[in-house]
Amino acid sequence: MTSPGRTTNKPEEFHSPPADPAAPGPAETSRSARGLSAATAVSLGLRLVGMAVGMATNSVLARYLNPDGFGVFALALTLGTAAAQVADMGTTITVSSRIAREKASAGRILSTGLVIRTSVALVATVGLLAAAAGGLFGESSSVVGVVAIATPLSAASILTAGATARFRPEVSSVLALIQGVLWLVAVVTVARTGGDVVLLGWFFVAVVAVQTGIGVMINRRLVPLGRPSWAEAGRIFALSWPLAISSLAVMAYYRLGSVILFHLQGAAEVGYYSAAYKFLDVAQLGPAMLVAPLLPIVATSAAMDAHRRSLVLSLATRSGAVIGAGTAVLLIALAPALVGYLYGDDFGPAVTPLILLAVAFVGVTLGYVGTTICSALGVVRPIAVLTVSVAVVNLAAQFWACARWGATGAAAVAAATEFVIGATTCLLAARAMASRLPLREMASVLVLGAATILVLWLVRLPWPIEAMLAAGMFGVAVLAARAVTPADFRRVLSRKAL
């Protein structure tokens, strides 16, 4: 990882362990641009199906529990997710980057990462259970105690790091879809039988357990686990500790906002905010699909010439800007309809937070791109400094904004935070790649998105027409401004490596 002084820990700086005889050869770990694009397209299709399943699940859940109950359960899931993120400590992305570069030791690296992630997850679970037993989370404490049990099970998600490094982004999409379908079945079952939020928590644990088992079986075909070693653990920690600090900071500003909102405004405001944020969680399939193939490509970019590195950075950041702005345009145009149709009239106050979070999504997408590039190249100390600094300011702002404006204030702070993170990480990524950002093209995308939203506000139309008009206007404008060009499509469909 590098500091601002460009001290890079490259793989060759460490003594690599003996080769794993079960590791696949080079032919098994590289794909043409067309093959990678096809796999990413399959992943996108699976994620779109998963998105529909997820929205159906949230609709059933919100209508069944109402804003107060939905807020209680959403807080429990938020805390469980936060514990899992803390337990990761940057291990997953470090393991994936190392497997992409050190193919012969893949099994040993992955198994060591799994042991690290599981051990820390157990500690996080104990902490969460202790806090829940002490009633720290109010009426959510009982369900938090149940959801916390899933934290060690979710540690097996690190196994997808091997699939990512092997250029198999579709694997994580399959697992996510399986979990989504199982969770929908569980939610519908509880709603029909009149179960409470604690029963929902137990169903959640069961779903995670099933997903973990399936993930382990799939991974055995991709990267067979080797024998964990203390030497590998040391190498992983040496690379991941700045990411661990960064993940703690991200958890603070990304997840604790709901806790602050809960204590200042109550469960209903958390329900509105969580209902709006669910759309962002689902929309993150776009940037997730973008960075899945990006990480192993960038991790091996040391062998690229300057022109090719510049092309990779330009294509990634321009794509991120288009995905982020395009999604924001659609979410803003459809915000009232989405909230009304999926959650019902009781969730009307979630519309304004959703609009603000849609703006935040531009920063979220750019943050995905910038952070992935920096992490793949080992430039994480600046990321840690950035996220810790932002977290301090964010938490102070959350107390002030949540007290005055509730869910709307929390969403506004999130939007400002994500823009700062997205812009700064992309600048750091450009420095790490020794290339220039396509600032003109990225700025034009943002201007075109703002112009499209302005037109939609001036011309009020039925929401289906408004959605098609928004997508058409923005897409044509992006192509006309050459923010994305036909040459870009030819590159990603080429039979050669990207």
C-alpha positions as CSV (number, residue, x, y, z in Angstrom):
1,M,0.0,0.0,0.0
2,T,1.3,3.5,-0.7
3,S,1.3,6.6,1.3
4,P,1.3,10.0,-0.4
5,G,5.0,9.6,-0.7
6,R,4.5,6.7,-3.1
7,T,6.0,3.9,-1.1
8,T,4.5,0.9,-2.8
9,N,4.4,-2.6,-1.4
10,K,4.7,-4.6,-4.6
11,P,4.3,-8.4,-4.5
12,E,8.0,-8.9,-5.3
13,E,8.9,-7.1,-2.1
14,F,7.7,-10.2,-0.1
15,H,9.1,-13.7,0.0
16,S,6.4,-15.7,-1.7
17,P,5.6,-19.2,-0.3
18,P,6.1,-22.4,-2.3
19,A,3.8,-22.8,-5.2
20,D,0.5,-24.5,-4.6
21,P,0.4,-27.6,-6.9
22,A,-3.3,-27.3,-7.2
23,A,-3.3,-23.8,-8.5
24,P,-4.5,-23.3,-12.0
25,G,-2.1,-22.2,-14.8
26,P,-2.1,-18.9,-16.6
27,A,-4.5,-20.1,-19.3
28,E,-7.1,-20.6,-16.6
29,T,-6.9,-17.2,-15.1
30,S,-7.0,-14.9,-18.1
31,R,-9.9,-13.9,-20.3
32,S,-10.3,-11.9,-23.4
33,A,-12.1,-8.6,-23.3
34,R,-15.1,-10.2,-25.0
35,G,-15.2,-13.1,-22.5
36,L,-14.9,-10.8,-19.6
37,S,-17.6,-8.6,-21.0
38,A,-19.9,-11.6,-21.5
39,A,-19.3,-12.8,-17.9
40,T,-20.0,-9.3,-16.7
41,A,-23.2,-9.1,-18.8
42,V,-24.3,-12.4,-17.3
43,S,-23.6,-11.0,-13.8
44,L,-25.5,-7.9,-14.6
45,G,-28.5,-10.0,-15.7
46,L,-28.4,-12.0,-12.5
47,R,-28.1,-8.8,-10.5
48,L,-31.0,-7.3,-12.3
49,V,-33.1,-10.3,-11.4
50,G,-31.8,-10.0,-7.8
51,M,-32.7,-6.3,-7.8
52,A,-36.3,-7.1,-8.7
53,V,-36.4,-9.8,-6.0
54,G,-34.9,-7.4,-3.5
55,M,-37.4,-4.7,-4.2
56,A,-40.2,-7.1,-3.9
57,T,-38.8,-8.3,-0.5
58,N,-38.5,-4.7,0.8
59,S,-42.0,-3.9,-0.4
60,V,-43.5,-6.9,1.5
61,L,-41.4,-6.2,4.5
62,A,-42.2,-2.5,4.7
63,R,-45.9,-2.9,4.2
64,Y,-46.0,-5.7,6.8
65,L,-44.0,-4.0,9.5
66,N,-45.1,-0.3,8.9
67,P,-42.5,2.5,9.4
68,D,-41.8,1.9,13.1
69,G,-41.4,-1.9,12.7
70,F,-39.4,-1.5,9.5
71,G,-37.1,1.0,11.3
72,V,-36.5,-1.5,14.1
73,F,-35.6,-4.3,11.8
74,A,-33.6,-2.1,9.4
75,L,-31.5,-0.9,12.3
76,A,-30.7,-4.5,13.3
77,L,-29.7,-5.4,9.7
78,T,-27.6,-2.2,9.5
79,L,-25.7,-3.1,12.7
80,G,-25.2,-6.7,11.5
81,T,-23.8,-5.4,8.2
82,A,-21.6,-3.0,10.0
83,A,-20.2,-5.8,12.1
84,A,-19.4,-7.8,9.0
85,Q,-17.8,-4.9,7.3
86,V,-15.6,-4.3,10.4
87,A,-14.7,-8.0,10.5
88,D,-13.5,-7.8,6.9
89,M,-10.7,-5.3,7.7
90,G,-9.8,-5.0,4.0
91,T,-9.0,-8.7,3.9
92,T,-11.2,-9.6,0.9
93,I,-9.8,-7.0,-1.5
94,T,-6.3,-7.7,-0.3
95,V,-6.7,-11.4,-0.9
96,S,-8.3,-10.9,-4.3
97,S,-5.5,-8.6,-5.4
98,R,-2.8,-11.0,-4.2
99,I,-4.4,-14.0,-5.9
100,A,-4.6,-12.1,-9.2
101,R,-0.8,-11.5,-8.9
102,E,0.4,-14.6,-7.1
103,K,-1.6,-17.4,-8.8
104,A,0.6,-20.2,-7.6
105,S,-0.2,-19.5,-4.0
106,A,-3.9,-18.9,-4.4
107,G,-5.1,-21.7,-2.2
108,R,-2.9,-20.8,0.7
109,I,-3.7,-17.1,0.4
110,L,-7.4,-17.7,0.3
111,S,-7.6,-20.1,3.2
112,T,-5.5,-17.8,5.4
113,G,-7.8,-14.9,4.6
114,L,-10.8,-17.0,5.5
115,V,-9.3,-17.8,8.9
116,I,-8.5,-14.2,9.6
117,R,-12.0,-13.0,8.5
118,T,-13.8,-15.7,10.6
119,S,-11.7,-15.0,13.7
120,V,-12.4,-11.3,13.6
121,A,-16.1,-11.9,12.8
122,L,-16.4,-14.0,16.0
123,V,-15.0,-11.1,18.0
124,A,-17.3,-8.6,16.3
125,T,-20.3,-11.0,17.1
126,V,-19.4,-11.2,20.8
127,G,-19.2,-7.4,20.9
128,L,-22.6,-7.0,19.2
129,L,-24.2,-9.6,21.4
130,A,-22.9,-7.9,24.5
131,A,-24.2,-4.5,23.4
132,A,-27.6,-6.0,22.6
133,A,-27.8,-7.8,25.9
134,G,-27.2,-4.5,27.6
135,G,-30.1,-2.9,25.8
136,L,-27.9,-0.4,23.9
137,F,-30.2,-0.5,20.9
138,G,-33.5,0.0,22.6
139,E,-36.4,-1.9,21.1
140,S,-34.1,-3.3,18.4
141,S,-31.8,-5.0,20.9
142,S,-33.6,-8.4,20.7
143,V,-33.5,-8.7,17.0
144,V,-29.9,-7.3,16.9
145,G,-28.9,-10.2,19.1
146,V,-30.3,-12.7,16.7
147,V,-28.9,-11.1,13.5
148,A,-25.5,-10.9,15.1
149,I,-25.3,-14.7,14.9
150,A,-25.0,-14.5,11.1
151,T,-21.8,-12.4,11.3
152,P,-19.3,-15.3,11.5
153,L,-21.2,-17.1,8.8
154,S,-20.9,-14.1,6.4
155,A,-17.1,-14.4,6.8
156,A,-17.2,-17.1,4.1
157,S,-18.1,-14.3,1.6
158,I,-14.3,-13.8,1.3
159,L,-14.3,-16.9,-0.9
160,T,-15.7,-14.8,-3.7
161,A,-12.3,-13.1,-3.7
162,G,-10.9,-16.1,-5.5
163,A,-13.7,-15.9,-8.1
164,T,-13.0,-12.2,-8.6
165,A,-9.3,-12.8,-9.1
166,R,-10.1,-15.6,-11.6
167,F,-12.2,-13.1,-13.7
168,R,-15.4,-14.9,-12.7
169,P,-17.7,-12.0,-11.5
170,E,-20.8,-14.1,-12.2
171,V,-20.1,-16.3,-9.1
172,S,-20.9,-13.5,-6.6
173,S,-24.0,-12.6,-8.6
174,V,-25.3,-16.2,-8.4
175,L,-24.7,-16.3,-4.6
176,A,-26.4,-12.9,-4.2
177,L,-29.4,-14.0,-6.2
178,I,-29.8,-17.3,-4.2
179,Q,-29.7,-15.3,-1.0
180,G,-32.3,-12.8,-2.4
181,V,-34.7,-15.5,-3.4
182,L,-34.4,-17.4,-0.1
183,W,-34.9,-14.1,1.8
184,L,-38.0,-13.3,-0.2
185,V,-39.5,-16.7,0.6
186,A,-38.7,-16.2,4.3
187,V,-40.2,-12.7,4.4
188,V,-43.4,-13.8,2.7
189,T,-43.7,-16.8,5.0
190,V,-43.3,-14.6,8.1
191,A,-45.8,-12.0,6.8
192,R,-48.4,-14.7,6.1
193,T,-48.0,-16.4,9.4
194,G,-48.0,-13.1,11.4
195,G,-44.5,-13.6,12.8
196,D,-42.5,-10.8,14.6
197,V,-39.2,-9.2,13.9
198,V,-37.3,-11.7,16.0
199,L,-38.6,-14.6,13.9
200,L,-37.5,-12.6,10.8
201,G,-34.0,-12.4,12.4
202,W,-33.8,-16.1,12.8
203,F,-34.9,-16.6,9.2
204,F,-32.2,-14.2,8.1
205,V,-29.6,-16.3,10.0
206,A,-30.8,-19.4,8.2
207,V,-30.6,-17.8,4.8
208,V,-27.1,-16.7,5.4
209,A,-26.1,-20.2,6.5
210,V,-27.5,-21.8,3.3
211,Q,-25.8,-19.2,1.2
212,T,-22.5,-19.8,2.9
213,G,-22.7,-23.6,2.3
214,I,-23.4,-23.1,-1.4
215,G,-20.6,-20.6,-1.6
216,V,-18.1,-23.1,-0.1
217,M,-19.2,-25.7,-2.6
218,I,-18.8,-23.4,-5.6
219,N,-15.4,-22.2,-4.5
220,R,-14.0,-25.7,-4.4
221,R,-14.1,-25.8,-8.2
222,L,-12.4,-22.4,-8.6
223,V,-9.7,-22.0,-5.9
224,P,-9.3,-25.1,-3.7
225,L,-8.3,-24.1,-0.2
226,G,-4.8,-24.7,0.9
227,R,-3.2,-24.8,4.4
228,P,-3.3,-21.5,6.3
229,S,0.0,-20.1,7.4
230,W,1.3,-17.5,9.8
231,A,3.6,-16.2,7.1
232,E,0.6,-15.5,4.8
233,A,-1.3,-13.9,7.6
234,G,1.6,-11.5,8.1
235,R,1.6,-10.6,4.5
236,I,-2.1,-10.0,4.4
237,F,-2.0,-7.9,7.5
238,A,0.9,-5.8,6.1
239,L,-1.2,-4.9,3.1
240,S,-4.6,-4.7,4.7
241,W,-4.2,-2.7,7.9
242,P,-4.7,0.7,6.2
243,L,-7.9,-0.8,4.7
244,A,-9.0,-2.0,8.1
245,I,-8.7,1.5,9.4
246,S,-10.6,2.8,6.4
247,S,-13.3,0.2,6.7
248,L,-13.9,1.3,10.3
249,A,-14.2,4.9,9.2
250,V,-16.5,4.0,6.3
251,M,-18.7,1.9,8.7
252,A,-18.9,5.0,11.0
253,Y,-20.2,7.4,8.4
254,Y,-22.0,4.8,6.2
255,R,-23.9,2.8,8.9
256,L,-23.9,4.7,12.2
257,G,-26.0,7.5,10.7
258,S,-29.0,5.2,11.2
259,V,-28.1,4.7,14.9
260,I,-27.8,8.5,15.4
261,L,-31.1,9.0,13.6
262,F,-32.7,6.3,15.8
263,H,-31.7,7.9,19.0
264,L,-32.5,11.4,17.9
265,Q,-35.7,10.9,16.0
266,G,-37.0,7.4,16.7
267,A,-37.8,4.3,14.7
268,A,-40.1,5.9,12.1
269,E,-37.5,8.3,10.8
270,V,-35.1,5.3,10.5
271,G,-37.8,3.5,8.6
272,Y,-38.1,6.4,6.1
273,Y,-34.3,6.7,5.7
274,S,-33.8,2.9,5.4
275,A,-36.6,2.7,2.8
276,A,-34.9,5.3,0.7
277,Y,-31.4,3.8,1.2
278,K,-32.7,0.4,0.0
279,F,-32.8,1.8,-3.5
280,L,-29.2,2.7,-3.3
281,D,-28.2,-0.7,-1.9
282,V,-30.0,-2.3,-4.9
283,A,-28.6,0.3,-7.4
284,Q,-25.0,-0.6,-6.3
285,L,-25.2,-3.6,-8.6
286,G,-24.0,-1.2,-11.4
287,P,-20.7,-0.1,-9.8
288,A,-20.3,-3.6,-8.4
289,M,-20.4,-5.1,-11.9
290,L,-18.0,-2.4,-13.1
291,V,-15.3,-3.0,-10.5
292,A,-15.5,-6.8,-10.4
293,P,-13.4,-7.2,-13.5
294,L,-11.5,-4.0,-12.9
295,L,-9.8,-5.2,-9.7
296,P,-7.8,-8.1,-11.3
297,I,-7.0,-6.0,-14.4
298,V,-5.6,-3.1,-12.3
299,A,-3.8,-5.5,-9.9
300,T,-1.7,-6.7,-12.9
301,S,-1.3,-3.3,-14.5
302,A,2.4,-3.0,-13.5
303,A,3.2,-4.9,-16.7
304,M,1.1,-2.5,-18.9
305,D,2.5,0.4,-20.9
306,A,1.5,4.0,-20.0
307,H,-1.0,4.2,-22.9
308,R,-2.9,1.0,-21.8
309,R,-3.0,2.1,-18.2
310,S,-4.4,5.5,-19.3
311,L,-7.1,3.7,-21.3
312,V,-8.1,1.5,-18.4
313,L,-8.3,4.5,-16.0
314,S,-10.3,6.6,-18.6
315,L,-12.7,3.8,-19.4
316,A,-13.3,2.9,-15.7
317,T,-13.9,6.5,-14.5
318,R,-16.0,7.5,-17.5
319,S,-18.1,4.4,-17.1
320,G,-18.4,5.2,-13.4
321,A,-19.6,8.7,-14.1
322,V,-22.2,7.5,-16.6
323,I,-23.5,4.7,-14.4
324,G,-23.7,7.0,-11.3
325,A,-25.3,10.0,-13.1
326,G,-27.7,7.8,-15.2
327,T,-28.9,6.0,-12.1
328,A,-29.3,9.3,-10.2
329,V,-31.4,10.7,-13.0
330,L,-33.8,7.7,-13.0
331,L,-34.1,7.6,-9.2
332,I,-34.9,11.3,-9.0
333,A,-37.4,11.1,-11.9
334,L,-39.1,8.0,-10.4
335,A,-38.7,8.8,-6.6
336,P,-42.4,9.5,-5.8
337,A,-43.6,6.5,-7.9
338,L,-41.1,4.1,-6.5
339,V,-41.8,5.0,-2.9
340,G,-45.6,5.0,-3.4
341,Y,-45.8,1.7,-5.3
342,L,-43.3,-0.3,-3.3
343,Y,-43.9,1.0,0.2
344,G,-47.3,2.7,0.2
345,D,-48.6,6.1,1.3
346,D,-47.2,5.7,4.9
347,F,-43.7,6.1,3.5
348,G,-44.3,9.4,1.7
349,P,-41.7,11.2,3.8
350,A,-39.0,8.9,2.2
351,V,-39.3,10.7,-1.2
352,T,-37.1,13.6,-0.3
353,P,-34.3,11.5,1.3
354,L,-34.4,9.3,-1.8
355,I,-33.8,12.3,-4.1
356,L,-30.8,13.4,-2.0
357,L,-29.5,9.8,-1.9
358,A,-29.8,9.6,-5.6
359,V,-27.4,12.6,-5.9
360,A,-25.1,10.8,-3.5
361,F,-25.0,7.8,-5.8
362,V,-22.8,9.6,-8.2
363,G,-20.2,9.9,-5.5
364,V,-20.8,6.3,-4.5
365,T,-20.1,5.0,-8.0
366,L,-16.9,7.1,-8.4
367,G,-15.8,5.9,-4.9
368,Y,-16.2,2.3,-6.0
369,V,-13.9,3.0,-9.0
370,G,-11.3,5.1,-7.2
371,T,-11.1,2.9,-4.1
372,T,-10.9,-0.3,-6.2
373,I,-8.0,1.0,-8.3
374,C,-6.1,2.3,-5.2
375,S,-6.6,-0.9,-3.3
376,A,-5.6,-3.1,-6.2
377,L,-2.3,-1.1,-6.5
378,G,-1.6,-0.9,-2.8
379,V,-2.4,2.8,-2.5
380,V,-4.5,2.6,0.7
381,R,-2.8,4.7,3.3
382,P,-4.1,7.9,1.7
383,I,-7.6,6.2,1.5
384,A,-7.4,5.5,5.2
385,V,-6.5,9.1,6.0
386,L,-9.3,10.4,3.8
387,T,-12.0,8.1,5.2
388,V,-11.0,8.8,8.8
389,S,-11.1,12.6,8.2
390,V,-14.4,12.4,6.4
391,A,-15.9,10.1,9.1
392,V,-15.1,12.7,11.9
393,V,-16.8,15.5,10.0
394,N,-19.7,13.3,8.9
395,L,-20.6,12.1,12.4
396,A,-20.6,15.7,13.7
397,A,-22.7,16.8,10.8
398,Q,-25.1,13.8,11.3
399,F,-25.9,14.8,14.9
400,W,-26.7,18.4,13.8
401,A,-28.6,17.5,10.6
402,C,-30.6,14.5,12.1
403,A,-31.7,16.6,15.1
404,R,-33.0,19.3,12.8
405,W,-34.3,17.5,9.7
406,G,-34.5,13.8,10.5
407,A,-34.1,11.4,7.6
408,T,-33.8,14.3,5.1
409,G,-30.8,15.7,7.1
410,A,-29.2,12.3,7.2
411,A,-29.5,11.9,3.4
412,A,-28.1,15.4,2.8
413,V,-25.0,14.7,4.8
414,A,-24.6,11.3,3.1
415,A,-24.8,13.1,-0.3
416,A,-22.0,15.6,0.6
417,T,-19.9,12.8,2.1
418,E,-20.1,10.5,-0.9
419,F,-19.2,13.3,-3.3
420,V,-16.0,14.1,-1.4
421,I,-15.1,10.4,-1.2
422,G,-15.8,9.8,-4.9
423,A,-13.9,12.8,-6.2
424,T,-10.9,12.3,-3.9
425,T,-10.4,8.6,-4.5
426,C,-10.5,9.1,-8.3
427,L,-7.8,11.7,-8.0
428,L,-5.7,9.3,-5.9
429,A,-6.4,6.5,-8.5
430,A,-5.1,8.7,-11.3
431,R,-2.0,9.3,-9.3
432,A,-1.5,5.6,-8.6
433,M,-2.0,4.8,-12.3
434,A,0.4,7.6,-13.3
435,S,-2.3,8.8,-15.7
436,R,-4.7,11.7,-16.1
437,L,-8.4,11.7,-15.3
438,P,-10.7,12.4,-18.2
439,L,-12.1,15.4,-16.4
440,R,-13.8,17.0,-19.4
441,E,-15.8,13.9,-20.2
442,M,-16.7,13.2,-16.5
443,A,-17.8,16.8,-16.0
444,S,-19.9,16.7,-19.2
445,V,-21.7,13.6,-17.9
446,L,-22.6,15.4,-14.6
447,V,-23.8,18.5,-16.5
448,L,-25.9,16.4,-18.8
449,G,-27.4,14.5,-15.9
450,A,-28.3,17.8,-14.2
451,A,-29.8,19.2,-17.4
452,T,-31.9,16.1,-17.9
453,I,-33.3,16.4,-14.3
454,L,-34.1,20.1,-14.9
455,V,-36.0,19.3,-18.1
456,L,-38.0,16.6,-16.3
457,W,-38.9,19.1,-13.5
458,L,-40.1,21.6,-16.0
459,V,-42.2,19.1,-18.0
460,R,-44.4,17.0,-15.7
461,L,-45.4,13.8,-17.4
462,P,-46.8,10.4,-16.2
463,W,-44.0,8.5,-14.6
464,P,-43.6,5.7,-17.2
465,I,-43.2,8.3,-20.0
466,E,-40.9,10.4,-17.7
467,A,-38.7,7.3,-17.1
468,M,-38.3,6.5,-20.8
469,L,-37.7,10.2,-21.6
470,A,-35.1,10.5,-18.9
471,A,-33.2,7.4,-20.1
472,G,-33.4,8.4,-23.7
473,M,-32.4,12.0,-23.2
474,F,-29.4,11.1,-21.0
475,G,-28.2,8.2,-23.2
476,V,-28.3,10.3,-26.4
477,A,-26.6,13.3,-24.7
478,V,-23.8,11.1,-23.3
479,L,-23.1,9.6,-26.8
480,A,-23.4,13.0,-28.5
481,A,-20.9,14.5,-26.0
482,R,-18.6,11.6,-26.6
483,A,-18.3,10.8,-22.9
484,V,-18.7,7.2,-24.2
485,T,-17.6,6.4,-27.8
486,P,-18.0,3.5,-30.2
487,A,-14.3,2.8,-29.7
488,D,-15.1,2.0,-26.1
489,F,-17.6,-0.6,-27.1
490,R,-15.2,-2.1,-29.6
491,R,-12.5,-2.4,-26.8
492,V,-14.8,-4.2,-24.4
493,L,-16.0,-6.6,-27.1
494,S,-12.6,-7.3,-28.5
495,R,-11.2,-10.9,-28.6
496,K,-7.9,-9.5,-27.1
497,A,-7.3,-8.8,-23.5
498,L,-8.5,-5.4,-22.2
